[in-house]
Amino acid sequence: EDQVTQSPEALRLQEGESSSLNCSYTVSGLRGLFWYRQDPGKGPEFLFTLYSAGEEKEKERLKATLTKKESFLHITAPKPEDSATYLCAAAGAGSYQLTFGKGTKLSVIP
Amino acid sequence: DVKVTQSSRYLVKWTGEKVFLECVQDMDHENMFWYRQDPGLGLRLIYFSYDVKMKEKGDIPEGYSVSREKKERFSLILESASTNQTSMYLCASSSGTENYGYTFGSGTRLTVV
């Protein structure tokens, strides 16, 4: 059974304090690893897709990386507007469904 | 950009009412999904569909049904709403042949009283 585990559940950072969110996955035949951002009361918004170990993608202060067992979402010099819940999801072989982690709630304090 | 539109942002319904949640996508995606999201439980799959008139149960289908009469529209039906169905409902769609990532709607916050 495919599994995705995110840690920590919640993270509080001071503005400008860089950190990383972790996503560990156990998926047969990974076809894609996805990161989403979700603001309170809204649907998740797509951030990145990673397909193979060693791949990296960046968007503003965010960088996602992928190994054979984990993905990291690095946040450099975060701002209060980066506060949100970040979801990780994986697509395994033979399924169009994504397996989601429970998310990391990030709070960036001014 | 693909858009997934959910018909209502907020709904308040009485216990026992039949409730329809509508979802429409505009990019000819084959796959459509209904999730509910509750604090501490994450996203839980209710039903999904890979094609018109096709449906599959997800992890928590009890108390729900779905309809997909047209490719772009996927409806979630609560046959007799109960208070434990108070939740955030999210619709998503994806292509069956390309990137497997979902595009989500903005969500419907349903309260059953």
Interface residues (C-beta under 8 A of the other chain):
Chain A: R31 G32 F34 Y36 G41 K42 G43 P44 E45 F46 T49 L87 A89 A91 Y96 Q97 L98 F100 G101 K102 G103
Chain B: V4 Q6 N31 F33 G40 L41 G42 L43 L45 F48 Y50 M88 L90 A92 S94 G96 N99 Y100 G101 Y102 T103 F104 G105 S106 G107 R109
